[in-house]
Amino acid sequence: MTGLDVLTCHILEVACLITDAHLNVLAQGPDLIINQPDHILDNMDTWCVQHHGQSGLTDACRKSKISLQDAEHSLMAFIKTYIPKGKCCIAGNSVYMDRLFLQRYMPLVDSHLHYRIVDVSTIKELCRSATSFYYKLIESFGLF
């Protein structure tokens, strides 16, 4: 994303994995870099300019031929192959923001997902605030 303001920022890349209940990957979907015009890329927030510039994502977006609509349709076709409508939650780290961007920019994908969200950043914050012992224990396993 070009930032965290869903009203003014845009999606740069989407990717999807289908997992089972034990987080075993069942299918790896498309990883799509979306073309964005210079006026959008030139207005990214400072963090995005630095990190997306260093990672090469900004240049990749400039070179991409994939439109937002094409990305939505490709992602939707992949998801529908594996998941019936309303049966799968979006899951990951800080995916609440991802969900807001899907609602605004990829409504077909959003409407296919279950309304629940599995956001592991919530678990991280609960562990961090509940007691540092549990956080350090989990962190030692490389889960955070």
C-alpha positions as CSV (number, residue, x, y, z in Angstrom):
1,M,0.0,0.0,0.0
2,T,1.1,3.6,-0.5
3,G,0.1,4.4,3.1
4,L,-2.5,3.5,5.7
5,D,-5.2,6.0,4.8
6,V,-7.8,3.9,2.9
7,L,-9.4,7.1,1.5
8,T,-6.2,8.4,-0.2
9,C,-3.8,5.5,-0.4
10,H,-3.7,2.6,-2.9
11,I,-2.8,-1.1,-3.2
12,L,0.6,-1.8,-4.7
13,E,0.7,-5.6,-4.4
14,V,-1.6,-8.5,-3.5
15,A,-0.7,-12.1,-2.7
16,C,-2.6,-15.1,-1.3
17,L,-1.9,-18.4,0.3
18,I,-4.6,-21.0,1.1
19,T,-3.8,-23.0,4.3
20,D,-5.5,-25.6,6.4
21,A,-6.4,-25.2,10.1
22,H,-2.8,-26.1,11.0
23,L,-1.4,-23.4,8.6
24,N,0.0,-26.0,6.2
25,V,0.0,-24.3,2.8
26,L,-2.4,-26.0,0.4
27,A,-2.1,-23.6,-2.5
28,Q,0.0,-20.6,-3.3
29,G,-1.8,-18.0,-5.3
30,P,-0.7,-15.2,-7.5
31,D,1.6,-12.5,-6.2
32,L,0.5,-9.5,-8.3
33,I,2.3,-6.2,-8.5
34,I,-0.2,-3.5,-9.5
35,N,0.6,-0.7,-11.9
36,Q,0.1,2.7,-10.3
37,P,0.7,6.0,-12.1
38,D,3.5,8.3,-11.0
39,H,1.1,10.8,-9.3
40,I,0.1,8.0,-6.9
41,L,3.6,6.7,-6.3
42,D,5.0,10.2,-5.9
43,N,2.5,10.8,-3.0
44,M,3.3,7.8,-0.9
45,D,4.0,8.4,2.8
46,T,7.6,8.6,4.0
47,W,7.8,5.1,5.3
48,C,6.5,3.7,2.0
49,V,8.8,5.8,-0.1
50,Q,11.8,4.5,1.8
51,H,10.9,0.8,2.2
52,H,9.1,0.3,-1.2
53,G,12.0,2.1,-2.9
54,Q,14.6,-0.1,-1.2
55,S,12.8,-3.3,-1.9
56,G,12.2,-2.5,-5.6
57,L,8.4,-2.5,-5.2
58,T,8.0,1.1,-6.4
59,D,9.9,0.5,-9.6
60,A,8.1,-2.8,-10.1
61,C,4.7,-1.0,-9.9
62,R,5.9,1.5,-12.5
63,K,6.8,-1.3,-14.8
64,S,3.8,-3.6,-14.1
65,K,1.1,-4.0,-16.8
66,I,-1.4,-5.4,-14.2
67,S,-4.3,-3.1,-13.4
68,L,-6.1,-3.1,-10.1
69,Q,-9.2,-4.6,-11.8
70,D,-7.0,-7.4,-13.4
71,A,-5.4,-8.1,-10.1
72,E,-8.8,-8.3,-8.4
73,H,-10.1,-10.7,-11.0
74,S,-7.0,-12.9,-10.9
75,L,-7.1,-13.1,-7.1
76,M,-10.8,-13.8,-7.1
77,A,-10.5,-16.6,-9.7
78,F,-7.8,-18.2,-7.5
79,I,-9.8,-17.9,-4.2
80,K,-13.0,-19.3,-5.8
81,T,-11.1,-22.4,-6.9
82,Y,-10.5,-23.3,-3.3
83,I,-12.9,-21.5,-1.1
84,P,-16.7,-21.3,-1.2
85,K,-18.2,-17.9,-0.6
86,G,-18.2,-16.8,3.0
87,K,-16.2,-19.7,4.3
88,C,-12.7,-18.3,4.7
89,C,-11.3,-15.6,6.9
90,I,-8.6,-13.3,5.9
91,A,-5.6,-14.1,8.2
92,G,-2.1,-12.6,8.7
93,N,-0.2,-9.9,10.5
94,S,-2.1,-6.5,10.7
95,V,-4.6,-7.7,8.1
96,Y,-7.3,-5.4,9.5
97,M,-5.8,-2.7,7.3
98,D,-5.6,-5.1,4.4
99,R,-9.3,-5.8,4.8
100,L,-10.2,-2.1,4.7
101,F,-8.3,-1.7,1.5
102,L,-10.0,-4.8,0.0
103,Q,-13.4,-3.4,0.9
104,R,-12.6,-0.2,-0.9
105,Y,-10.5,-1.4,-3.9
106,M,-11.3,-5.1,-4.3
107,P,-15.0,-5.5,-3.3
108,L,-15.4,-8.8,-5.2
109,V,-12.6,-10.4,-3.1
110,D,-13.9,-8.8,0.1
111,S,-17.4,-10.0,-0.4
112,H,-16.2,-13.6,-1.0
113,L,-14.4,-13.7,2.4
114,H,-16.0,-14.5,5.7
115,Y,-16.6,-11.4,7.9
116,R,-14.2,-12.6,10.6
117,I,-10.5,-11.6,10.6
118,V,-7.6,-13.6,12.1
119,D,-5.1,-10.9,12.8
120,V,-2.0,-12.3,14.5
121,S,-0.9,-8.8,15.5
122,T,-3.7,-8.9,18.1
123,I,-2.1,-12.0,19.6
124,K,1.3,-10.3,19.6
125,E,-0.1,-7.3,21.5
126,L,-1.9,-9.5,24.0
127,C,1.2,-11.5,24.7
128,R,3.3,-8.3,24.9
129,S,1.0,-6.6,27.4
130,A,-0.1,-9.6,29.4
131,T,3.4,-10.6,30.6
132,S,6.8,-10.3,29.1
133,F,7.7,-13.9,30.0
134,Y,5.2,-15.3,27.5
135,Y,6.2,-12.8,24.8
136,K,9.9,-13.7,25.3
137,L,9.1,-17.4,25.2
138,I,7.1,-17.2,22.0
139,E,9.7,-14.8,20.5
140,S,12.4,-17.3,21.3
141,F,10.7,-19.8,18.9
142,G,10.9,-17.2,16.1
143,L,7.1,-16.7,15.9
144,F,7.3,-12.9,16.2
